[in-house]
């Protein structure tokens, strides 16, 4: 789906956003490329759907080659409930607010695809040991907006947070749309105009300079949460539009370093589909690998020094999915 969006200007603070570094992130992609190397990665880790009655958690991984705990999980923050299915993650603020001195990239936003909860995680008090700030209750979301199955969260230059939702409480795709939260994670309303929801929702990205949002299509929650069935495709329960060394499973989520020289990859997609297509992940867990990028001659090579095995987690093998750097990364920051 491609649709026009209203461009919301950053709050004025009397400072030129092109040169001021008081806000979060960077003034431009070029400035981001010159930023410091990542030392930590926050990774969503899932027990939902694995048969283990344990809460999903946010893992903090040390990726600093000079650290004594390099290539290990140094902290685990379990969610307060079982059965969430943590999936994607985003920030409350990013480079879109770079010119706003009052903005602060503090909270990592974790939508739960199955339970519908949206968690806000404080990463600033102790970046190596994040803590739970609050969560948005799925019943309140459904009552106020009719939305459920939250998937992707992106910050807006206004300080608000936009979350794509894939259906209604019954798992019908017709209920999907976009949830708008204020800066303290209170529900405001649905973002899209009435009658303008996409038929199927999924991931999305926006670029205010071009007044454009691009969204992809997945399917009806009542279909994909049960695993993949070709009959569901024939029944019209899936979308088909753009609205583009042997490892367990297959590389799924990737995250590039700001300088473009390191590419991290996890290999879990969604627990119900992992169980169906990559059943070995249920017993062995997923992992993170690092690919070194040759930015001069081209090409990728596996870095033998970094391999984080989520098969060795204290509560049993876990499924690692989305990755984020504390200071921002190539898939969360948006420049106005």
C-alpha positions in Angstrom: 0.0 0.0 0.0 1.2 3.5 -0.8 -0.6 6.4 0.6 -0.1 10.1 1.3 0.7 11.1 4.8 0.5 14.4 6.5 4.0 15.8 7.3 4.3 16.7 11.0 7.0 19.2 11.7 9.3 18.7 14.8 8.4 20.8 17.7 10.2 24.2 17.4 12.8 24.8 20.0 14.6 27.7 18.4 17.5 25.5 17.2 18.4 24.7 13.7 17.8 20.9 13.4 20.4 20.7 10.6 23.4 21.4 12.9 22.1 20.9 16.4 23.1 17.6 18.0 21.0 18.1 21.2 18.2 15.8 20.0 18.4 12.0 19.5 20.2 10.3 16.6 22.0 12.1 13.8 21.5 15.1 11.6 21.9 13.0 8.4 22.6 9.5 7.2 26.2 10.6 6.5 26.6 11.8 10.0 25.2 8.4 11.3 27.9 6.6 9.2 30.6 8.4 11.2 29.0 7.5 14.5 30.5 5.2 17.1 30.5 1.4 16.6 27.7 -0.5 18.3 28.7 -2.2 21.6 25.3 -3.7 22.6 22.4 -5.2 20.7 18.9 -5.6 22.1 17.2 -8.8 20.8 13.6 -10.0 21.2 13.7 -13.6 22.4 10.6 -15.8 22.2 9.3 -18.8 24.2 5.7 -18.4 23.0 4.8 -21.4 20.7 7.9 -23.5 21.7 6.1 -25.5 24.3 8.0 -23.9 27.1 5.7 -22.0 29.5 8.1 -19.2 30.1 7.7 -15.5 29.3 9.4 -14.0 26.3 12.2 -11.7 27.1 14.5 -8.9 25.8 18.1 -10.1 25.6 21.1 -7.7 25.8 24.0 -9.0 23.8 27.6 -7.7 24.1 29.1 -7.1 20.6 32.1 -5.1 21.7 35.2 -7.2 20.6 37.2 -5.6 23.4 34.8 -6.6 26.1 35.4 -9.7 28.4 31.7 -10.7 27.8 31.9 -10.3 24.0 29.5 -12.5 22.0 27.3 -13.4 25.0 23.9 -12.6 26.4 24.7 -10.3 29.4 21.1 -9.6 30.6 17.6 -11.0 30.1 14.5 -9.0 30.9 11.5 -11.3 31.1 8.1 -9.9 30.3 5.4 -10.1 33.1 3.2 -12.4 31.1 3.4 -15.7 29.3 2.3 -16.0 25.6 3.2 -12.6 24.2 5.2 -13.4 21.1 7.6 -10.5 21.1 8.4 -9.7 17.5 9.5 -6.4 16.1 10.8 -3.4 18.1 11.1 0.3 17.6 12.1 3.5 19.5 10.0 6.2 21.1 12.3 8.8 19.4 14.9 8.7 16.7 16.8 11.0 14.2 13.4 12.4 13.1 13.5 14.4 16.3 17.2 15.3 16.1 16.5 19.0 16.1 14.3 18.8 19.2 16.3 19.2 22.4 13.5 17.9 24.5 13.3 14.5 22.7 15.0 11.5 24.2 15.7 8.1 22.7 14.9 6.2 25.9 12.2 3.6 25.4 12.4 0.6 23.2 8.9 -0.3 22.1 8.0 -4.0 21.9 4.6 -4.9 20.3 3.5 -8.4 21.2 2.0 -10.1 18.1 -0.2 -12.7 19.9 -1.2 -11.1 23.2 -1.6 -7.6 21.8 0.4 -5.9 24.6 2.8 -3.1 23.7 5.7 -2.8 26.1 7.9 0.2 26.7 11.4 -0.7 27.9 13.6 1.8 29.6 17.1 1.5 28.1 18.6 4.7 29.5 18.7 4.1 33.3 21.1 1.1 32.6 21.7 0.3 29.0 23.3 -3.1 29.9 20.3 -4.0 32.0 17.0 -2.5 30.6 13.9 -2.4 32.7 10.2 -2.4 32.1 8.6 1.1 32.1 5.0 0.3 31.3 2.8 -1.6 28.9 -0.4 -0.8 26.9 -3.2 -3.2 27.6 -4.7 -5.0 24.6 -8.2 -4.8 25.8 -8.0 -1.0 26.0 -6.5 -0.9 22.5 -9.4 -3.0 21.2 -12.1 -1.0 23.0 -10.8 2.4 21.8 -9.7 1.5 18.3 -10.9 -2.0 17.3 -7.3 -2.9 16.6 -5.3 -6.0 17.7 -2.2 -8.0 16.7 0.3 -5.1 16.9 3.4 -5.6 14.7 5.7 -2.7 13.9 6.3 0.5 15.8 7.9 3.7 14.5 8.4 7.1 16.2 7.0 10.3 14.6 8.7 13.7 14.6 5.8 14.9 16.7 6.9 12.6 19.6 4.0 10.2 19.0 4.4 6.5 18.2 2.7 4.8 15.2 2.1 1.0 15.4 0.8 -1.2 12.6 -1.9 -3.7 13.7 -2.8 -6.7 11.6 -6.4 -7.4 12.6 -9.2 -7.1 15.0 -9.7 -9.2 18.2 -11.3 -12.0 16.2 -8.3 -12.3 13.9 -9.9 -10.7 10.9 -7.7 -8.7 8.6 -10.4 -6.2 7.9 -9.8 -4.8 11.4 -6.2 -3.9 10.7 -4.9 -0.3 10.7 -2.5 2.0 12.6 -2.6 2.7 16.3 -1.4 6.2 17.4 0.2 6.5 20.9 1.2 9.7 22.6 4.8 10.2 23.9 3.9 8.5 27.2 2.3 5.5 25.5 -1.3 6.5 26.1 -3.8 5.5 23.4 -4.9 8.5 21.2 -6.8 6.9 18.3 -6.4 5.2 15.0 -4.1 7.1 12.7 -5.6 6.4 9.3 -8.8 8.0 8.1 -12.0 6.0 8.3 -12.3 3.8 5.2 -8.7 4.0 4.3 -7.2 1.0 6.1 -5.2 -1.4 3.9 -6.8 -4.8 3.2 -3.8 -6.6 4.8 -1.1 -5.0 7.0 2.4 -5.9 8.0 5.6 -3.9 8.2 5.8 -0.3 7.2 8.1 2.7 6.7 7.4 6.3 6.0 9.4 9.2 4.5 7.9 12.6 5.2 10.1 14.4 2.6 8.3 12.4 -0.1 4.9 12.4 1.7 4.9 8.7 1.3 4.3 5.6 3.4 5.0 2.1 2.2 3.4 -1.0 3.8 3.6 -4.6 3.0 1.0 -7.4 3.3 1.0 -10.5 5.4 -2.4 -12.1 6.1 -5.3 -12.5 8.5 -4.2 -13.3 12.0 -6.7 -16.1 12.3 -4.8 -17.8 9.4 -1.1 -17.1 10.0 -1.1 -17.7 13.8 -2.0 -21.4 13.1 1.0 -21.9 10.7 1.0 -21.7 7.0 -1.8 -23.4 5.0 -2.0 -23.0 1.2 -5.8 -23.3 1.4 -5.8 -20.0 3.3 -4.1 -18.4 0.3 -6.8 -19.7 -2.0 -9.4 -18.5 0.5 -8.1 -14.9 0.2 -6.7 -14.8 3.8 -3.2 -13.5 2.6 -2.1 -10.4 0.9 0.0 -10.2 -2.3 0.9 -6.6 -2.7 3.6 -4.1 -1.7 1.4 -1.4 -0.4 10.6 -6.1 -3.0 27.8 -22.3 5.8 24.7 -24.2 6.8 22.7 -22.5 9.5 19.6 -23.6 11.4 16.5 -22.2 9.8 17.3 -19.3 7.5 18.5 -15.7 8.0 15.4 -13.7 8.8 16.0 -10.3 10.5 19.2 -8.4 9.6 20.7 -5.2 11.1 23.5 -3.3 9.5 26.0 -1.3 11.6 26.0 2.5 11.1 29.3 2.4 9.2 28.0 -0.4 6.9 30.8 -2.8 7.8 29.0 -5.3 10.1 25.8 -7.1 9.3 24.0 -9.1 12.1 21.4 -11.7 11.3 19.0 -13.8 13.4 17.1 -16.8 12.1 13.6 -17.0 13.7 10.5 -15.6 11.8 7.4 -16.4 13.9 7.1 -19.3 16.3 4.1 -21.0 14.6 5.9 -20.9 11.3 9.3 -21.9 12.8 7.7 -25.0 14.2 6.3 -25.9 10.8 9.2 -25.1 8.5 12.3 -25.2 10.8 11.3 -27.6 13.6 15.0 -27.9 14.7 14.7 -24.4 16.1 12.3 -25.8 18.8 15.0 -28.1 20.2 18.1 -26.1 19.3 17.0 -22.5 19.5 18.1 -19.7 17.1 21.2 -17.7 16.9 22.9 -14.4 15.9 25.8 -14.4 13.5 27.9 -11.5 12.2 28.8 -11.0 8.6 31.7 -8.7 7.8 31.1 -6.4 4.9 33.9 -5.5 2.5 32.9 -1.9 1.7 35.8 -1.4 -0.8 35.9 -4.6 -2.9 32.4 -5.8 -2.1 31.3 -9.2 -0.6 30.4 -10.7 2.7 32.2 -13.1 5.0 31.2 -14.8 8.3 32.9 -13.4 11.3 34.1 -16.5 13.3 34.4 -14.6 16.5 30.7 -13.7 17.1 28.1 -16.4 17.4 25.4 -16.0 20.0 23.6 -19.4 20.5 20.1 -19.0 22.0 20.0 -22.8 22.3 21.9 -22.4 25.6 19.5 -20.1 27.4 18.8 -20.7 31.1 15.1 -21.6 30.5 15.8 -23.6 27.4 16.2 -22.8 23.6 14.7 -19.5 22.6 13.8 -17.8 19.3 15.7 -14.6 18.6 14.1 -12.1 16.1 14.4 -8.3 16.0 17.7 -6.5 16.9 18.3 -2.9 17.9 21.3 -0.8 18.9 20.9 1.5 21.9 22.0 4.6 19.9 19.9 3.9 16.8 20.4 1.8 13.7 19.8 1.5 10.0 16.2 0.4 10.2 14.8 2.5 13.0 16.0 6.0 12.3 14.1 8.3 9.9 15.3 11.6 8.7 12.9 14.5 8.1 
